[in-house]
Amino acid sequence: MRKYEFTWDLIGDLEDGRPNLGPQVNLEMYRLMQFTMRDELERRFGTEVADEVFSAAGRIAGGEYYEHHIKPVASIDEFVSKTQESLKENGIGILRVEEAMLEEGRVILTIDEDLDCSGLPELDYETCIYDEGFVAALFESYTKEKWSAEEVDCWCTGARTCRFVVTQENLAQAQA
């Protein structure tokens, strides 16, 4: 039996547990937790494994987020609209769809004011590995198909927005 297998119960009763502070936390504190955890994973296991762990964690979070904040949805338009509204309301970012070629299994989207990287210094590499897993899982949860997401622009590479190419894996493989 795993000790920390994720369930939504681990979110807890925020009203009972934080009656004075409430559910919000300072972005600086969130990033302190995220980047120190990432640093320790990378130090112990290397960058590739740290990236794999962050992407996999993002996938878990994206699936859970869809279940608790997005669904039910009846159409792609409703999925996008509810996702945009929810991500903004929860301070995660401002989602925009630049291009949607669903019949080809490809979507290009941006997330402005991204929770993970907006405001960071330029680093010459994309940092939103967690977001790649999160975004892919949102599409997987909606379509019940396997998707992947790749960040192609990032605040940290000077783009000032995070841009993701999201592809449905079985369609991408069939076209290759």
C-alpha positions as CSV (number, residue, x, y, z in Angstrom):
1,M,0.0,0.0,0.0
2,R,1.3,3.4,-0.9
3,K,1.4,6.0,1.8
4,Y,0.7,9.1,-0.4
5,E,-1.4,7.9,-3.3
6,F,-3.3,10.9,-4.4
7,T,-7.0,11.2,-3.8
8,W,-9.0,14.4,-3.7
9,D,-9.5,13.9,0.0
10,L,-5.9,15.0,0.4
11,I,-7.0,18.5,-0.5
12,G,-8.9,18.4,2.8
13,D,-11.6,20.6,4.3
14,L,-10.1,24.0,3.7
15,E,-12.9,25.9,5.5
16,D,-12.4,23.8,8.6
17,G,-8.6,23.7,8.4
18,R,-7.9,27.3,7.5
19,P,-10.8,29.3,9.0
20,N,-8.7,32.5,9.2
21,L,-6.2,32.2,6.3
22,G,-8.6,30.7,3.8
23,P,-7.7,28.7,0.7
24,Q,-5.4,31.1,-1.0
25,V,-1.6,31.1,-0.8
26,N,1.0,33.6,-1.9
27,L,2.4,32.7,-5.4
28,E,5.9,33.1,-4.0
29,M,5.3,30.4,-1.5
30,Y,3.8,28.1,-4.1
31,R,6.9,28.6,-6.2
32,L,9.2,28.1,-3.2
33,M,7.6,24.6,-2.7
34,Q,7.7,23.8,-6.4
35,F,11.2,24.8,-7.3
36,T,12.8,23.4,-4.1
37,M,11.1,20.1,-4.7
38,R,12.3,20.2,-8.3
39,D,15.8,21.1,-7.2
40,E,16.0,18.2,-4.8
41,L,14.6,15.7,-7.4
42,E,17.1,16.9,-10.0
43,R,20.0,16.8,-7.4
44,R,19.1,13.2,-6.5
45,F,18.0,11.7,-9.7
46,G,19.0,14.0,-12.6
47,T,17.2,16.4,-14.8
48,E,15.6,13.8,-17.0
49,V,14.0,11.9,-14.1
50,A,12.9,15.2,-12.5
51,D,11.2,16.2,-15.7
52,E,9.5,12.8,-15.9
53,V,8.2,13.1,-12.3
54,F,7.0,16.6,-12.9
55,S,5.2,15.7,-16.1
56,A,3.6,12.6,-14.5
57,A,2.5,14.7,-11.5
58,G,1.0,17.3,-13.9
59,R,-0.9,14.5,-15.6
60,I,-2.4,13.3,-12.3
61,A,-3.3,16.9,-11.4
62,G,-4.8,17.7,-14.8
63,G,-7.0,14.6,-14.6
64,E,-8.1,15.4,-11.1
65,Y,-8.7,19.1,-11.9
66,Y,-10.9,18.1,-14.9
67,E,-13.0,15.8,-12.6
68,H,-13.4,18.4,-9.9
69,H,-13.4,21.7,-11.7
70,I,-14.4,21.2,-15.4
71,K,-16.7,18.4,-16.1
72,P,-19.4,17.8,-17.2
73,V,-19.0,19.2,-20.7
74,A,-21.0,18.4,-23.8
75,S,-18.8,19.9,-26.6
76,I,-15.3,21.1,-27.3
77,D,-16.5,24.7,-27.1
78,E,-17.9,24.1,-23.6
79,F,-14.7,22.3,-22.6
80,V,-12.6,25.2,-23.7
81,S,-14.9,27.8,-22.2
82,K,-15.1,26.1,-18.8
83,T,-11.4,25.4,-18.7
84,Q,-10.6,29.1,-19.5
85,E,-13.0,30.3,-16.8
86,S,-11.8,27.8,-14.2
87,L,-8.0,28.4,-14.8
88,K,-8.5,32.1,-14.5
89,E,-10.8,31.9,-11.5
90,N,-8.2,29.7,-9.7
91,G,-5.3,31.9,-10.6
92,I,-3.6,29.3,-12.7
93,G,-3.4,31.3,-15.9
94,I,-5.3,32.8,-18.8
95,L,-5.9,30.2,-21.5
96,R,-6.3,31.1,-25.1
97,V,-6.7,28.6,-28.0
98,E,-4.7,29.9,-31.0
99,E,-5.4,27.0,-33.4
100,A,-7.7,24.0,-33.0
101,M,-7.4,21.2,-35.6
102,L,-9.3,18.5,-33.8
103,E,-9.8,16.4,-36.9
104,E,-6.0,16.2,-37.1
105,G,-5.6,15.8,-33.3
106,R,-3.7,19.1,-32.8
107,V,-4.3,22.2,-30.7
108,I,-2.1,25.1,-30.1
109,L,-2.8,27.1,-27.0
110,T,-1.2,29.7,-24.8
111,I,-1.4,30.3,-21.1
112,D,-0.6,33.9,-20.0
113,E,0.3,34.8,-16.5
114,D,1.2,31.1,-16.0
115,L,1.3,30.0,-12.3
116,D,4.7,28.3,-12.8
117,C,6.8,30.7,-14.7
118,S,5.4,34.2,-15.5
119,G,7.9,36.7,-14.0
120,L,10.8,34.3,-13.8
121,P,14.2,35.4,-15.3
122,E,15.1,34.3,-18.8
123,L,16.8,30.9,-18.6
124,D,17.1,29.9,-22.2
125,Y,14.9,26.8,-21.7
126,E,11.3,26.0,-21.1
127,T,10.3,25.4,-17.5
128,C,6.7,24.3,-17.7
129,I,7.1,20.5,-17.7
130,Y,4.4,20.1,-15.0
131,D,2.1,22.1,-17.2
132,E,2.7,19.9,-20.2
133,G,1.4,16.9,-18.2
134,F,-1.5,19.0,-16.8
135,V,-2.6,20.2,-20.2
136,A,-2.3,16.8,-21.8
137,A,-4.4,15.3,-19.0
138,L,-7.2,17.9,-19.5
139,F,-7.5,16.9,-23.1
140,E,-7.3,13.2,-22.2
141,S,-10.0,13.6,-19.6
142,Y,-12.3,15.3,-22.1
143,T,-11.7,13.1,-25.1
144,K,-10.9,9.8,-23.4
145,E,-7.9,9.6,-25.9
146,K,-4.2,9.8,-25.2
147,W,-2.7,13.3,-25.7
148,S,0.7,14.8,-25.2
149,A,1.6,18.5,-24.8
150,E,4.9,20.2,-25.6
151,E,5.8,23.7,-24.5
152,V,7.3,25.5,-27.5
153,D,7.4,29.0,-26.0
154,C,7.9,30.0,-22.4
155,W,8.2,33.2,-20.3
156,C,11.7,31.9,-19.5
157,T,12.7,31.9,-23.1
158,G,11.6,35.4,-23.6
159,A,8.2,34.7,-25.1
160,R,6.2,36.2,-22.3
161,T,3.6,33.6,-22.7
162,C,3.6,29.8,-22.5
163,R,2.6,28.2,-25.8
164,F,1.8,24.5,-26.0
165,V,1.4,22.2,-29.0
166,V,-1.1,19.5,-27.8
167,T,-1.4,16.4,-30.0
168,Q,-3.7,13.4,-29.9
169,E,-1.1,10.6,-29.9
170,N,-2.9,8.0,-32.0
171,L,-3.7,10.6,-34.8
172,A,-0.2,12.0,-34.7
173,Q,1.3,8.5,-35.1
174,A,-1.1,7.7,-37.9
175,Q,-0.1,10.8,-39.8
176,A,3.7,10.2,-39.3
